[in-house]
């Protein structure tokens, strides 16, 4: 069954573990995550990005995941990830998403807070939880070369602790994604999480905290972040890399162009499940049910 993110993260916050949240783009990714979570007795937090919701993607993805949740004996949250458009958020809520993220992190504080408050008011009236982002977790890989020829630096857009309490008061968000040194995508060099900044945020925030850019971040750093208050960690690249590798390796061994998809995808599904299980165990959500 579908549940809100709020109740999942409150338990994680109370019991000092984190729930890995997995972006899923198709049936095989969804199935791999749900099976791994049920086998590891963990809540399942599935996210969907806007790129997978174009045309009829919204009702199709929502129907698929909602329907699948009825066949697994674990709580499942269906979360809209990184939405910047209020109309998309409304459509997701209408389609049955139990949680949404409004990402106003590239805006100034006032506009981010104002827009997030509008989303929260709309979502809460319909029983849907809301995540927002303060500070900015960029899309560029750590250590990559930008168009200007300089290294990107996630430290330039870290969450400012002095803004956190005011933001939460204005918006009433259920969870807050914070920037403490991670980036989205594939790292070119190892990130260094600013645990000192996380401690400063924790001291003034009474909401569950979220870490984006979990793929590629060393386990010891993520476990340390969990000890210091992180309750949700977003994962995408680590899983989709196994999907692509599994498909590439399998297809390179197949001569028959009409091979059934269940055979083509079988190695990729196993590899994705292995990654998902490793995250569940590392973050402490395995065995919580």
C-alpha positions in Angstrom: 0.0 0.0 0.0 1.1 3.6 -0.5 2.0 5.7 2.5 3.2 9.3 2.8 6.9 10.0 3.1 6.2 11.9 6.4 5.5 8.8 8.4 8.4 6.9 6.9 10.9 9.6 7.7 9.6 10.3 11.2 10.4 6.7 12.1 13.8 6.9 10.6 14.5 10.1 12.5 13.3 8.6 15.7 15.4 5.4 15.3 18.5 6.9 13.7 18.6 5.3 10.3 18.0 6.5 6.8 15.8 5.3 4.0 17.4 5.1 0.5 15.1 6.7 -2.1 15.4 5.2 -5.5 14.5 7.0 -8.8 12.8 4.4 -11.0 12.2 4.9 -14.7 10.5 1.7 -15.9 9.0 -1.6 -14.8 12.3 -3.4 -14.3 13.7 -0.7 -12.0 10.5 -0.6 -10.0 10.4 -4.4 -9.7 14.0 -4.6 -8.6 13.6 -2.0 -5.9 10.3 -3.4 -4.5 11.6 -7.0 -4.5 14.8 -6.0 -2.7 12.9 -4.0 -0.1 10.5 -6.8 0.6 13.3 -9.3 0.9 15.3 -7.1 3.2 12.1 -6.1 5.2 12.6 -2.4 4.5 10.2 0.4 3.6 10.3 1.3 -0.1 10.7 4.9 -1.2 10.3 5.1 -5.0 10.8 8.3 -6.8 10.0 9.4 -10.3 11.5 12.3 -12.3 9.7 14.6 -14.7 11.6 13.3 -17.7 9.7 10.0 -17.3 6.3 11.6 -16.9 5.9 13.3 -20.3 2.9 12.5 -22.6 1.0 9.8 -20.7 3.9 9.0 -18.4 2.3 10.5 -15.4 -0.8 8.2 -15.2 1.1 5.2 -16.5 3.9 5.4 -13.9 1.5 6.3 -11.1 -0.8 3.4 -12.0 2.0 1.0 -12.3 3.6 1.8 -8.9 0.3 2.1 -7.1 -0.9 -1.2 -8.5 2.4 -2.9 -7.7 2.3 -1.6 -4.1 -0.8 -3.8 -3.4 1.2 -6.9 -4.1 4.1 -6.3 -1.6 3.9 -6.6 2.1 5.8 -3.4 2.8 4.9 0.3 3.0 5.6 2.0 -0.3 5.9 5.8 -0.9 5.5 7.2 -4.4 7.5 10.4 -4.5 7.8 13.1 -7.3 11.4 14.1 -7.4 12.8 17.5 -8.3 9.7 19.2 -9.6 9.9 22.9 -10.4 6.5 23.3 -11.9 3.4 23.7 -9.7 1.2 22.2 -12.4 3.3 19.1 -12.6 3.0 18.8 -8.9 -0.8 19.1 -9.0 -0.9 16.5 -11.7 1.2 14.1 -9.6 -1.1 14.6 -6.6 -4.2 14.0 -8.8 -2.6 10.9 -10.2 -2.0 9.4 -6.7 1.5 10.3 -5.7 1.8 10.2 -1.9 4.7 12.6 -1.7 6.2 15.4 -3.8 9.3 17.5 -3.9 9.3 21.1 -4.9 12.8 22.2 -6.0 13.2 25.9 -5.7 16.9 25.7 -4.8 18.1 27.9 -7.7 15.8 30.7 -6.6 16.5 33.3 -4.0 15.3 32.6 -0.4 12.1 34.6 -0.6 10.8 33.0 -3.8 11.9 29.5 -2.8 10.0 29.9 0.5 6.9 31.5 -1.1 6.6 28.8 -3.8 7.3 26.0 -1.4 4.6 27.3 1.0 2.1 27.3 -1.8 3.0 23.7 -2.7 2.8 22.6 0.9 -0.6 24.2 1.5 -2.0 22.5 -1.6 -0.4 19.1 -0.9 -1.2 18.9 2.8 -4.9 19.6 2.1 -4.8 16.4 0.1 -2.8 14.3 2.6 0.4 14.4 0.6 3.8 15.1 2.1 6.3 17.7 0.8 10.1 17.8 0.5 11.9 21.0 -0.4 15.5 22.0 -0.9 17.4 24.9 0.7 20.9 25.5 -0.6 21.6 23.9 -3.9 22.9 20.4 -4.8 24.1 21.0 -8.4 23.9 18.7 -11.4 27.6 19.0 -12.3 29.9 16.2 -11.1 32.3 17.1 -8.3 35.7 17.7 -9.9 34.4 18.1 -13.4 35.5 20.9 -15.7 32.9 23.6 -16.4 32.5 25.6 -19.5 34.8 28.2 -17.9 37.5 25.7 -17.4 37.4 25.7 -13.6 36.5 23.0 -11.2 32.9 23.0 -10.0 32.6 23.5 -6.2 29.5 22.3 -4.3 30.8 24.2 -1.3 29.7 27.5 -3.0 26.0 26.7 -2.5 25.8 24.9 0.9 22.7 25.3 3.0 23.0 28.3 5.3 21.9 27.2 8.8 20.7 30.7 9.8 18.0 30.4 7.0 16.7 27.0 7.9 14.4 27.7 10.8 12.8 30.6 9.0 12.3 28.5 5.9 10.6 25.7 7.8 8.4 28.2 9.6 7.2 29.8 6.4 6.8 26.6 4.4 5.8 23.9 6.9 7.7 21.3 4.8 7.8 17.7 6.0 11.4 17.1 4.9 14.3 19.4 3.9 17.0 18.5 1.4 20.2 20.2 2.4 23.5 20.9 0.6 26.5 19.7 2.6 28.9 18.8 -0.2 27.3 16.3 -2.5 26.4 16.7 -6.2 24.1 14.8 -8.6 25.6 12.5 -11.2 28.9 10.6 -11.3 31.8 11.9 -9.2 35.2 12.5 -10.8 36.8 12.8 -7.3 35.6 11.8 -3.9 33.2 14.3 -2.2 33.9 15.5 1.3 30.7 15.9 3.3 30.5 18.9 5.6 29.3 17.2 8.8 30.0 20.4 10.7 27.5 22.2 8.6 25.0 19.4 9.0 25.4 19.7 12.8 24.6 23.4 12.6 21.5 22.7 10.5 20.3 19.9 12.9 20.6 22.3 15.8 17.9 24.6 14.3 15.7 22.2 12.3 12.9 19.9 13.6 12.2 18.2 10.3 13.8 15.1 8.7 16.8 16.0 6.6 17.5 14.6 3.1 20.8 14.1 1.3 20.8 14.2 -2.5 23.6 12.9 -4.6 24.1 9.7 -2.6 25.4 7.7 -5.5 29.2 7.5 -5.4 29.4 9.0 -1.9 31.6 6.7 0.2 29.6 4.5 2.6 31.5 5.7 5.7 30.6 9.3 4.9 27.0 8.5 4.4 26.8 6.5 7.6 28.4 9.4 9.4 25.8 11.7 7.9 23.1 9.4 9.1 24.5 9.4 12.6 24.3 13.2 12.5 20.7 13.3 11.4 20.2 12.5 7.7 17.1 10.3 7.3 16.6 10.0 3.5 19.4 9.6 0.8 18.6 9.8 -2.9 20.1 7.2 -5.2 19.9 7.0 -9.0 23.2 6.8 -10.8 24.3 3.6 -8.9 21.2 1.8 -9.9 20.8 3.0 -13.5 24.5 2.2 -14.0 23.8 -1.5 -13.2 20.7 -1.4 -15.5 22.8 -0.2 -18.4 25.8 -2.4 -17.7 23.6 -5.5 -17.4 21.8 -4.8 -20.6 25.0 -4.0 -22.5 26.8 -7.2 -21.3 23.7 -9.4 -22.0 23.0 -7.9 -25.5 26.6 -8.4 -26.5 26.2 -12.2 -25.9 22.8 -12.5 -27.7 22.6 -13.2 -31.5 18.9 -13.7 -31.7 17.2 -10.3 -32.3 13.9 -11.6 -31.1 15.1 -12.7 -27.6 12.4 -12.2 -25.0 12.8 -9.0 -22.8 12.6 -11.1 -19.7 15.8 -12.8 -20.7 17.5 -9.6 -21.9 16.8 -7.8 -18.6 17.4 -10.7 -16.2 21.1 -9.9 -15.4 20.3 -6.2 -15.1 17.5 -6.9 -12.6 19.8 -9.0 -10.4 22.5 -6.4 -10.5 20.1 -3.6 -9.6 18.7 -5.7 -6.7 22.2 -6.2 -5.4 22.8 -2.5 -5.4 19.5 -1.7 -3.7 20.1 -4.3 -1.0 23.5 -2.9 -0.3 22.1 0.6 0.2 19.3 -0.7 2.5 21.8 -2.5 4.7 24.3 0.4 4.7 21.7 3.0 5.6 20.1 0.9 8.3 16.6 0.5 6.8 16.9 -3.2 6.3 15.1 -5.3 8.9 12.9 -2.4 10.1 9.6 -4.2 9.4 
